[in-house]
Amino acid sequence: AALALDNGLARTPPMGWLHWERFLCATDCAAEPRRCVSEQLFVEMADRMAAEGWRDVGYEFICIDDCWMAPTRDRQGRLQADPKRFPGGIRRLADYVHSKGLKLGIYSDVGNKTCAGFPGSYNHYELDAQTFASWGVDLLKFDGCNSDSLELLAEGYRRMSLALNRTGRSIVYSCEWPFYLRPVQQPNYTEIKQYCNHWRNFYDVYDSWSSIKNILDWTALHQDTIVKIAGPGGWNDPDMALVIGNFGLSWDQSVTQMAMWAIMAAPLFMSNDLRHIRPEAKCLLQNKEVIAINQDPLGKQGYQLIKDKNFQLWERPLSGRAYAVAVLNHQEIGGPQNFTFSLTFLGNGLACNPACCIQQVLPASRAWGVYSWISSLSVEVNPTGTVLLKV
Protein backbone atom coordinates (compact mmCIF):
# COMPACT_ATOMS: atom_id res chain seq x y z
CA ALA A 1 0.00 0.00 0.00
CA ALA A 2 2.83 2.40 0.77
CA LEU A 3 3.94 2.19 -2.86
CA ALA A 4 0.43 2.34 -4.32
CA LEU A 5 0.61 5.96 -5.52
CA ASP A 6 4.31 6.25 -6.18
CA ASN A 7 3.66 8.46 -9.22
CA GLY A 8 5.57 11.59 -8.23
CA LEU A 9 2.69 13.83 -9.36
CA ALA A 10 0.77 16.77 -7.86
CA ARG A 11 3.71 18.16 -5.90
CA THR A 12 1.60 21.32 -5.75
CA PRO A 13 -2.21 21.49 -6.09
CA PRO A 14 -3.19 20.82 -9.73
CA MET A 15 -4.64 23.71 -11.74
CA GLY A 16 -6.85 23.75 -14.80
CA TRP A 17 -10.37 23.98 -16.20
CA LEU A 18 -13.23 21.50 -16.15
CA HIS A 19 -16.66 21.52 -17.70
CA TRP A 20 -18.74 20.55 -14.65
CA GLU A 21 -20.63 23.24 -12.89
CA ARG A 22 -20.83 25.60 -15.85
CA PHE A 23 -21.76 23.11 -18.61
CA LEU A 24 -23.19 20.22 -16.54
CA CYS A 25 -24.51 17.34 -18.71
CA ALA A 26 -25.57 19.25 -21.83
CA THR A 27 -25.58 16.63 -24.60
CA ASP A 28 -27.94 18.07 -27.23
CA CYS A 29 -25.51 19.72 -29.61
CA ALA A 30 -28.24 20.64 -32.07
CA ALA A 31 -30.14 22.65 -29.49
CA GLU A 32 -27.11 23.96 -27.53
CA PRO A 33 -24.08 23.93 -29.83
CA ARG A 34 -22.07 26.38 -27.69
CA ARG A 35 -22.85 24.63 -24.41
CA CYS A 36 -22.81 20.98 -25.48
CA VAL A 37 -20.26 18.64 -23.86
CA SER A 38 -18.37 17.92 -27.06
CA GLU A 39 -14.97 17.80 -28.70
CA GLN A 40 -15.59 21.30 -30.00
CA LEU A 41 -16.12 22.73 -26.51
CA PHE A 42 -12.78 21.39 -25.27
CA VAL A 43 -10.93 22.46 -28.41
CA GLU A 44 -12.24 26.01 -27.99
CA MET A 45 -11.32 26.07 -24.29
CA ALA A 46 -7.84 24.73 -25.04
CA ASP A 47 -7.37 27.48 -27.61
CA ARG A 48 -8.33 30.13 -25.05
CA MET A 49 -6.15 28.63 -22.32
CA ALA A 50 -3.10 28.70 -24.58
CA ALA A 51 -3.71 32.09 -26.18
CA GLU A 52 -4.98 34.18 -23.26
CA GLY A 53 -2.44 33.56 -20.52
CA TRP A 54 -4.13 30.78 -18.55
CA ARG A 55 -1.49 28.17 -19.33
CA ASP A 56 1.29 30.65 -18.60
CA VAL A 57 0.15 31.26 -15.00
CA GLY A 58 -0.25 27.54 -14.23
CA TYR A 59 -3.66 26.33 -15.42
CA GLU A 60 -2.44 23.26 -17.32
CA PHE A 61 -5.26 20.67 -17.24
CA ILE A 62 -8.40 20.79 -19.36
CA CYS A 63 -10.78 18.24 -17.88
CA ILE A 64 -13.75 16.35 -19.24
CA ASP A 65 -16.30 15.50 -16.55
CA ASP A 66 -19.36 13.20 -16.73
CA CYS A 67 -21.46 12.71 -19.90
CA TRP A 68 -18.65 12.30 -22.45
CA MET A 69 -19.29 8.60 -23.07
CA ALA A 70 -21.38 6.59 -25.46
CA PRO A 71 -24.22 4.75 -23.65
CA THR A 72 -22.44 1.38 -24.02
CA ARG A 73 -18.92 -0.01 -24.19
CA ASP A 74 -17.52 -1.21 -27.52
CA ARG A 75 -17.27 -4.86 -28.63
CA GLN A 76 -13.97 -5.29 -26.81
CA GLY A 77 -15.54 -3.99 -23.61
CA ARG A 78 -13.75 -0.65 -23.76
CA LEU A 79 -15.22 2.73 -22.88
CA GLN A 80 -15.89 4.87 -25.91
CA ALA A 81 -16.69 8.52 -26.45
CA ASP A 82 -20.05 9.50 -27.87
CA PRO A 83 -19.32 9.33 -31.62
CA LYS A 84 -21.49 12.31 -32.56
CA ARG A 85 -20.16 14.68 -29.92
CA PHE A 86 -16.55 13.43 -30.07
CA PRO A 87 -16.14 12.39 -33.72
CA GLY A 88 -12.36 12.10 -33.44
CA GLY A 89 -12.45 10.17 -30.17
CA ILE A 90 -10.50 11.07 -27.05
CA ARG A 91 -7.09 10.28 -28.57
CA ARG A 92 -7.46 13.02 -31.18
CA LEU A 93 -8.66 15.49 -28.54
CA ALA A 94 -5.72 14.59 -26.26
CA ASP A 95 -3.29 15.14 -29.13
CA TYR A 96 -4.80 18.56 -29.79
CA VAL A 97 -4.70 19.55 -26.11
CA HIS A 98 -1.08 18.42 -25.87
CA SER A 99 -0.20 20.43 -28.97
CA LYS A 100 -1.27 23.52 -27.01
CA GLY A 101 1.10 22.72 -24.15
CA LEU A 102 -1.78 21.53 -21.96
CA LYS A 103 -2.86 18.24 -20.38
CA LEU A 104 -6.14 16.34 -20.68
CA GLY A 105 -8.26 15.07 -17.80
CA ILE A 106 -11.13 12.60 -18.05
CA TYR A 107 -13.90 11.25 -15.83
CA SER A 108 -15.09 7.81 -14.79
CA ASP A 109 -16.80 6.19 -11.82
CA VAL A 110 -15.88 3.46 -9.33
CA GLY A 111 -19.38 1.94 -9.60
CA ASN A 112 -21.27 0.25 -12.41
CA LYS A 113 -22.63 3.55 -13.72
CA THR A 114 -21.52 7.16 -13.55
CA CYS A 115 -23.60 9.68 -11.63
CA ALA A 116 -25.34 10.59 -14.92
CA GLY A 117 -25.97 6.95 -15.84
CA PHE A 118 -23.17 6.25 -18.33
CA PRO A 119 -21.00 3.10 -18.07
CA GLY A 120 -18.90 2.95 -14.89
CA SER A 121 -15.56 1.24 -14.34
CA TYR A 122 -16.67 -1.50 -11.91
CA ASN A 123 -15.02 -4.80 -12.95
CA HIS A 124 -13.12 -2.92 -15.69
CA TYR A 125 -10.45 -1.08 -13.69
CA GLU A 126 -7.42 -2.52 -15.49
CA LEU A 127 -8.98 -2.18 -18.92
CA ASP A 128 -10.15 1.37 -18.33
CA ALA A 129 -6.77 2.46 -16.95
CA GLN A 130 -5.06 1.00 -20.01
CA THR A 131 -7.61 2.69 -22.28
CA PHE A 132 -7.07 6.10 -20.68
CA ALA A 133 -3.30 5.70 -20.94
CA SER A 134 -3.53 4.67 -24.60
CA TRP A 135 -5.52 7.82 -25.32
CA GLY A 136 -2.88 10.05 -23.70
CA VAL A 137 -4.98 11.06 -20.69
CA ASP A 138 -3.09 12.95 -17.94
CA LEU A 139 -5.67 13.04 -15.10
CA LEU A 140 -8.55 10.84 -14.01
CA LYS A 141 -11.39 12.16 -11.88
CA PHE A 142 -12.90 9.01 -10.36
CA ASP A 143 -16.41 9.51 -8.95
CA GLY A 144 -18.19 7.31 -6.40
CA CYS A 145 -21.78 6.88 -7.56
CA ASN A 146 -23.55 3.52 -7.87
CA SER A 147 -21.19 1.39 -5.79
CA ASP A 148 -23.02 -1.41 -3.98
CA SER A 149 -21.12 -1.21 -0.69
CA LEU A 150 -18.41 0.75 1.12
CA GLU A 151 -16.14 -2.28 0.76
CA LEU A 152 -16.53 -2.29 -3.02
CA LEU A 153 -16.09 1.49 -3.07
CA ALA A 154 -12.77 1.28 -1.22
CA GLU A 155 -11.62 -1.72 -3.26
CA GLY A 156 -12.42 0.09 -6.48
CA TYR A 157 -10.45 3.21 -5.52
CA ARG A 158 -7.45 1.09 -4.54
CA ARG A 159 -7.59 -1.06 -7.66
CA MET A 160 -7.85 1.88 -10.04
CA SER A 161 -4.87 3.55 -8.37
CA LEU A 162 -2.74 0.46 -8.86
CA ALA A 163 -4.04 0.00 -12.40
CA LEU A 164 -3.15 3.58 -13.36
CA ASN A 165 0.39 3.13 -12.07
CA ARG A 166 0.80 -0.14 -13.96
CA THR A 167 0.13 1.66 -17.26
CA GLY A 168 3.47 3.44 -16.91
CA ARG A 169 1.85 6.75 -17.85
CA SER A 170 1.84 9.71 -15.45
CA ILE A 171 -1.87 10.14 -14.63
CA VAL A 172 -2.96 12.35 -11.73
CA TYR A 173 -5.59 10.49 -9.69
CA SER A 174 -8.48 12.57 -8.35
CA CYS A 175 -10.71 10.65 -5.93
CA GLU A 176 -14.15 11.22 -4.41
CA TRP A 177 -13.54 8.50 -1.83
CA PRO A 178 -13.94 10.41 1.48
CA PHE A 179 -17.03 12.27 0.28
CA TYR A 180 -18.91 8.99 -0.23
CA LEU A 181 -17.61 7.48 3.02
CA ARG A 182 -18.47 10.37 5.34
CA PRO A 183 -22.23 9.77 5.70
CA VAL A 184 -21.42 6.34 7.16
CA GLN A 185 -17.90 6.38 8.62
CA GLN A 186 -14.88 8.58 9.25
CA PRO A 187 -12.48 8.40 6.27
CA ASN A 188 -8.99 7.07 6.85
CA TYR A 189 -7.10 9.93 5.23
CA THR A 190 -3.72 8.28 5.71
CA GLU A 191 -4.88 5.36 3.57
CA ILE A 192 -6.60 7.62 1.04
CA LYS A 193 -3.39 9.61 0.52
CA GLN A 194 -1.56 6.35 -0.21
CA TYR A 195 -3.79 5.93 -3.26
CA CYS A 196 -4.97 9.36 -4.41
CA ASN A 197 -3.38 12.66 -5.49
CA HIS A 198 -6.35 14.66 -4.29
CA TRP A 199 -9.65 13.73 -2.75
CA ARG A 200 -12.98 15.47 -2.53
CA ASN A 201 -14.50 16.14 0.88
CA PHE A 202 -17.73 18.05 0.31
CA TYR A 203 -20.77 18.48 -1.92
CA ASP A 204 -20.67 19.84 -5.48
CA VAL A 205 -19.84 23.50 -5.52
CA TYR A 206 -22.68 25.67 -6.86
CA ASP A 207 -22.54 29.12 -8.39
CA SER A 208 -23.71 30.73 -5.15
CA TRP A 209 -22.40 32.37 -2.01
CA SER A 210 -24.23 29.86 0.21
CA SER A 211 -22.28 27.03 -1.46
CA ILE A 212 -18.92 28.75 -0.93
CA LYS A 213 -19.82 29.61 2.66
CA ASN A 214 -20.89 26.02 3.43
CA ILE A 215 -17.62 24.64 2.05
CA LEU A 216 -15.58 27.03 4.21
CA ASP A 217 -17.65 26.28 7.31
CA TRP A 218 -17.27 22.52 6.78
CA THR A 219 -13.51 22.83 6.25
CA ALA A 220 -13.05 24.84 9.45
CA LEU A 221 -15.19 22.37 11.40
CA HIS A 222 -13.08 19.40 10.24
CA GLN A 223 -9.67 21.07 10.00
CA ASP A 224 -8.16 19.07 12.88
CA THR A 225 -8.70 15.92 10.81
CA ILE A 226 -7.91 17.05 7.29
CA VAL A 227 -5.25 19.79 7.41
CA LYS A 228 -2.40 17.61 8.67
CA ILE A 229 -2.71 15.06 5.87
CA ALA A 230 -2.39 17.54 2.98
CA GLY A 231 0.98 18.07 1.35
CA PRO A 232 3.04 17.50 -1.79
CA GLY A 233 1.52 14.60 -3.73
CA GLY A 234 -1.87 14.64 -1.98
CA TRP A 235 -4.40 17.44 -1.38
CA ASN A 236 -7.80 18.02 0.17
CA ASP A 237 -10.33 19.03 -2.47
CA PRO A 238 -13.17 21.14 -1.02
CA ASP A 239 -14.74 20.64 -4.46
CA MET A 240 -12.26 22.17 -6.74
CA ALA A 241 -14.40 24.19 -9.13
CA LEU A 242 -13.77 27.91 -9.08
CA VAL A 243 -17.05 29.49 -10.18
CA ILE A 244 -15.52 32.95 -10.56
CA GLY A 245 -16.62 34.53 -13.82
CA ASN A 246 -20.09 33.01 -13.84
CA PHE A 247 -23.32 34.52 -12.47
CA GLY A 248 -23.87 33.84 -8.77
CA LEU A 249 -21.02 35.55 -6.92
CA SER A 250 -20.51 39.23 -6.28
CA TRP A 251 -17.03 40.69 -6.74
CA ASP A 252 -16.27 40.40 -3.01
CA GLN A 253 -17.49 36.80 -2.94
CA SER A 254 -15.30 35.99 -5.95
CA VAL A 255 -12.32 37.45 -4.08
CA THR A 256 -13.25 35.28 -1.10
CA GLN A 257 -13.32 32.07 -3.15
CA MET A 258 -9.97 32.81 -4.80
CA ALA A 259 -8.32 33.80 -1.52
CA MET A 260 -9.68 30.92 0.52
CA TRP A 261 -8.95 28.22 -2.08
CA ALA A 262 -5.36 29.51 -1.99
CA ILE A 263 -5.30 29.37 1.81
CA MET A 264 -6.72 25.81 1.75
CA ALA A 265 -4.09 24.60 -0.76
CA ALA A 266 -7.00 23.40 -2.89
CA PRO A 267 -6.77 22.25 -6.49
CA LEU A 268 -7.68 25.23 -8.69
CA PHE A 269 -9.98 24.07 -11.48
CA MET A 270 -12.09 26.79 -13.02
CA SER A 271 -15.57 25.97 -14.29
CA ASN A 272 -16.60 28.94 -16.40
CA ASP A 273 -16.76 29.97 -20.04
CA LEU A 274 -13.35 31.27 -21.03
CA ARG A 275 -14.82 32.50 -24.33
CA HIS A 276 -16.99 35.02 -22.45
CA ILE A 277 -15.25 35.97 -19.22
CA ARG A 278 -15.26 39.46 -17.73
CA PRO A 279 -11.87 41.21 -17.55
CA GLU A 280 -12.00 41.60 -13.76
CA ALA A 281 -12.74 37.87 -13.29
CA LYS A 282 -9.88 36.98 -15.62
CA CYS A 283 -7.54 39.29 -13.72
CA LEU A 284 -8.51 37.71 -10.39
CA LEU A 285 -8.12 34.14 -11.64
CA GLN A 286 -4.74 34.97 -13.18
CA ASN A 287 -3.44 36.85 -10.13
CA LYS A 288 0.13 35.58 -9.83
CA GLU A 289 0.50 36.53 -6.16
CA VAL A 290 -2.54 34.47 -5.16
CA ILE A 291 -1.50 31.56 -7.37
CA ALA A 292 1.97 31.63 -5.77
CA ILE A 293 0.33 31.20 -2.35
CA ASN A 294 -1.77 28.29 -3.61
CA GLN A 295 1.29 26.69 -5.24
CA ASP A 296 3.72 27.34 -2.39
CA PRO A 297 6.29 24.51 -2.37
CA LEU A 298 6.16 24.02 1.41
CA GLY A 299 2.79 22.39 0.77
CA LYS A 300 1.09 23.22 4.07
CA GLN A 301 -2.68 23.66 4.10
CA GLY A 302 -4.07 26.69 5.94
CA TYR A 303 -6.51 26.66 8.83
CA GLN A 304 -8.83 28.90 10.82
CA LEU A 305 -7.20 30.59 13.82
CA ILE A 306 -10.02 32.76 15.18
CA LYS A 307 -13.77 32.97 14.76
CA ASP A 308 -15.13 36.17 16.29
CA LYS A 309 -18.76 37.04 15.58
CA ASN A 310 -18.88 37.65 11.82
CA PHE A 311 -15.12 37.51 11.28
CA GLN A 312 -12.76 34.63 10.67
CA LEU A 313 -8.96 34.78 10.72
CA TRP A 314 -7.12 32.10 8.74
CA GLU A 315 -3.41 31.51 8.20
CA ARG A 316 -1.27 29.30 5.98
CA PRO A 317 2.45 28.67 6.58
CA LEU A 318 4.52 29.39 3.48
CA SER A 319 8.10 28.73 2.47
CA GLY A 320 10.72 31.27 3.51
CA ARG A 321 9.13 31.63 7.00
CA ALA A 322 6.26 33.63 5.49
CA TYR A 323 2.54 33.27 6.16
CA ALA A 324 -0.59 33.90 4.11
CA VAL A 325 -3.31 35.45 6.26
CA ALA A 326 -6.97 35.83 5.33
CA VAL A 327 -9.56 37.96 7.13
CA LEU A 328 -13.06 36.92 6.08
CA ASN A 329 -16.22 38.88 6.88
CA HIS A 330 -19.27 36.57 6.90
CA GLN A 331 -21.79 39.37 7.46
CA GLU A 332 -24.29 39.76 4.61
CA ILE A 333 -25.79 43.09 5.61
CA GLY A 334 -24.53 46.64 6.07
CA GLY A 335 -21.18 47.99 4.92
CA PRO A 336 -17.46 47.36 5.48
CA GLN A 337 -16.37 46.53 9.01
CA ASN A 338 -13.04 46.52 10.78
CA PHE A 339 -11.44 43.51 12.43
CA THR A 340 -8.49 44.12 14.75
CA PHE A 341 -6.14 41.40 15.96
CA SER A 342 -2.70 41.10 17.52
CA LEU A 343 0.14 39.92 15.28
CA THR A 344 1.20 37.64 18.15
CA PHE A 345 -1.64 35.34 17.05
CA LEU A 346 0.17 34.48 13.82
CA GLY A 347 2.44 31.48 13.43
CA ASN A 348 2.29 30.53 17.11
CA GLY A 349 3.79 33.93 17.88
CA LEU A 350 6.68 33.48 15.45
CA ALA A 351 5.35 34.98 12.20
CA CYS A 352 6.14 38.55 13.18
CA ASN A 353 8.89 38.08 15.77
CA PRO A 354 10.65 40.48 16.17
CA ALA A 355 9.18 42.30 13.14
CA CYS A 356 7.56 41.58 9.78
CA CYS A 357 6.68 43.15 6.44
CA ILE A 358 3.03 42.93 5.43
CA GLN A 359 1.80 42.96 1.83
CA GLN A 360 -1.88 43.03 0.88
CA VAL A 361 -2.59 40.63 -2.01
CA LEU A 362 -6.39 40.90 -2.35
CA PRO A 363 -8.69 42.67 -3.08
CA ALA A 364 -5.79 44.71 -4.50
CA SER A 365 -2.03 44.56 -4.13
CA ARG A 366 -0.44 47.16 -1.86
CA ALA A 367 2.33 47.37 0.71
CA TRP A 368 1.29 47.86 4.34
CA GLY A 369 4.82 48.33 5.68
CA VAL A 370 6.79 46.94 8.60
CA TYR A 371 5.20 45.96 11.92
CA SER A 372 6.61 44.84 15.24
CA TRP A 373 5.75 41.61 17.04
CA ILE A 374 3.50 43.38 19.56
CA SER A 375 1.57 45.42 16.98
CA SER A 376 -2.12 45.09 16.30
CA LEU A 377 -3.51 45.07 12.79
CA SER A 378 -6.85 46.58 11.82
CA VAL A 379 -8.33 45.28 8.57
CA GLU A 380 -11.42 46.69 6.84
CA VAL A 381 -13.40 44.00 5.03
CA ASN A 382 -16.55 44.27 2.90
CA PRO A 383 -19.54 42.02 3.65
CA THR A 384 -18.89 38.44 2.36
CA GLY A 385 -15.43 39.68 1.33
CA THR A 386 -11.89 38.71 2.28
CA VAL A 387 -8.62 40.60 2.66
CA LEU A 388 -5.66 38.37 1.84
CA LEU A 389 -2.27 39.32 3.25
CA LYS A 390 1.25 37.96 3.03
CA VAL A 391 3.30 38.36 6.21
Secondary structure in CASP SS format (residue, H / E / C, confidence):
PFRMAT SS
TARGET T0000
AUTHOR 0000-0000-0000
METHOD secondary structure of the structure
MODEL  1
A C 1.00
A C 1.00
L C 1.00
A C 1.00
L C 1.00
D C 1.00
N C 1.00
G C 1.00
L C 1.00
A C 1.00
R C 1.00
T C 1.00
P C 1.00
P C 1.00
M E 1.00
G E 1.00
W E 1.00
L E 1.00
H C 1.00
W C 1.00
E C 1.00
R C 1.00
F C 1.00
L C 1.00
C C 1.00
A C 1.00
T C 1.00
D C 1.00
C C 1.00
A C 1.00
A C 1.00
E C 1.00
P C 1.00
R C 1.00
R C 1.00
C C 1.00
V C 1.00
S C 1.00
E H 1.00
Q H 1.00
L H 1.00
F H 1.00
V H 1.00
E H 1.00
M H 1.00
A H 1.00
D H 1.00
R H 1.00
M H 1.00
A H 1.00
A H 1.00
E C 1.00
G C 1.00
W C 1.00
R H 1.00
D H 1.00
V H 1.00
G C 1.00
Y C 1.00
E C 1.00
F E 1.00
I E 1.00
C E 1.00
I C 1.00
D C 1.00
D C 1.00
C C 1.00
W C 1.00
M E 1.00
A C 1.00
P C 1.00
T C 1.00
R C 1.00
D C 1.00
R C 1.00
Q C 1.00
G C 1.00
R C 1.00
L C 1.00
Q C 1.00
A E 1.00
D C 1.00
P C 1.00
K C 1.00
R C 1.00
F C 1.00
P C 1.00
G C 1.00
G H 1.00
I H 1.00
R H 1.00
R H 1.00
L H 1.00
A H 1.00
D H 1.00
Y H 1.00
V H 1.00
H H 1.00
S H 1.00
K C 1.00
G C 1.00
L C 1.00
K E 1.00
L E 1.00
G E 1.00
I E 1.00
Y E 1.00
S E 1.00
D E 1.00
V C 1.00
G C 1.00
N C 1.00
K E 1.00
T C 1.00
C C 1.00
A C 1.00
G C 1.00
F C 1.00
P E 1.00
G C 1.00
S C 1.00
Y C 1.00
N C 1.00
H C 1.00
Y H 1.00
E H 1.00
L H 1.00
D H 1.00
A H 1.00
Q H 1.00
T H 1.00
F H 1.00
A H 1.00
S H 1.00
W H 1.00
G C 1.00
V C 1.00
D C 1.00
L E 1.00
L E 1.00
K E 1.00
F E 1.00
D E 1.00
G C 1.00
C C 1.00
N C 1.00
S C 1.00
D C 1.00
S C 1.00
L H 1.00
E H 1.00
L H 1.00
L H 1.00
A H 1.00
E H 1.00
G H 1.00
Y H 1.00
R H 1.00
R H 1.00
M H 1.00
S H 1.00
L H 1.00
A H 1.00
L H 1.00
N H 1.00
R H 1.00
T C 1.00
G C 1.00
R C 1.00
S C 1.00
I C 1.00
V E 1.00
Y E 1.00
S E 1.00
C E 1.00
E C 1.00
W H 1.00
P H 1.00
F H 1.00
Y H 1.00
L H 1.00
R C 1.00
P C 1.00
V C 1.00
Q C 1.00
Q C 1.00
P C 1.00
N C 1.00
Y H 1.00
T H 1.00
E H 1.00
I H 1.00
K H 1.00
Q H 1.00
Y H 1.00
C C 1.00
N C 1.00
H E 1.00
W E 1.00
R E 1.00
N C 1.00
F C 1.00
Y C 1.00
D C 1.00
V C 1.00
Y C 1.00
D C 1.00
S C 1.00
W H 1.00
S H 1.00
S H 1.00
I H 1.00
K H 1.00
N H 1.00
I H 1.00
L H 1.00
D H 1.00
W H 1.00
T H 1.00
A H 1.00
L H 1.00
H C 1.00
Q H 1.00
D H 1.00
T H 1.00
I H 1.00
V H 1.00
K H 1.00
I H 1.00
A C 1.00
G E 1.00
P C 1.00
G C 1.00
G E 1.00
W E 1.00
N E 1.00
D E 1.00
P C 1.00
D C 1.00
M C 1.00
A E 1.00
L E 1.00
V C 1.00
I C 1.00
G C 1.00
N C 1.00
F C 1.00
G C 1.00
L C 1.00
S C 1.00
W H 1.00
D H 1.00
Q H 1.00
S H 1.00
V H 1.00
T H 1.00
Q H 1.00
M H 1.00
A H 1.00
M H 1.00
W H 1.00
A H 1.00
I H 1.00
M C 1.00
A C 1.00
A C 1.00
P C 1.00
L E 1.00
F E 1.00
M E 1.00
S C 1.00
N C 1.00
D C 1.00
L C 1.00
R C 1.00
H C 1.00
I C 1.00
R C 1.00
P H 1.00
E H 1.00
A H 1.00
K H 1.00
C H 1.00
L H 1.00
L H 1.00
Q C 1.00
N C 1.00
K H 1.00
E H 1.00
V H 1.00
I H 1.00
A H 1.00
I H 1.00
N H 1.00
Q C 1.00
D C 1.00
P C 1.00
L C 1.00
G C 1.00
K C 1.00
Q C 1.00
G C 1.00
Y E 1.00
Q E 1.00
L E 1.00
I E 1.00
K E 1.00
D E 1.00
K C 1.00
N C 1.00
F E 1.00
Q E 1.00
L E 1.00
W E 1.00
E E 1.00
R E 1.00
P E 1.00
L C 1.00
S H 1.00
G H 1.00
R H 1.00
A C 1.00
Y E 1.00
A E 1.00
V E 1.00
A E 1.00
V E 1.00
L E 1.00
N E 1.00
H C 1.00
Q C 1.00
E C 1.00
I C 1.00
G C 1.00
G C 1.00
P C 1.00
Q E 1.00
N E 1.00
F E 1.00
T E 1.00
F E 1.00
S E 1.00
L H 1.00
T H 1.00
F H 1.00
L H 1.00
G H 1.00
N H 1.00
G H 1.00
L C 1.00
A C 1.00
C C 1.00
N C 1.00
P C 1.00
A E 1.00
C E 1.00
C E 1.00
I E 1.00
Q E 1.00
Q E 1.00
V E 1.00
L E 1.00
P C 1.00
A C 1.00
S C 1.00
R E 1.00
A E 1.00
W E 1.00
G E 1.00
V E 1.00
Y E 1.00
S E 1.00
W C 1.00
I C 1.00
S C 1.00
S E 1.00
L E 1.00
S E 1.00
V E 1.00
E E 1.00
V E 1.00
N C 1.00
P C 1.00
T C 1.00
G C 1.00
T E 1.00
V E 1.00
L E 1.00
L E 1.00
K E 1.00
V C 1.00
END
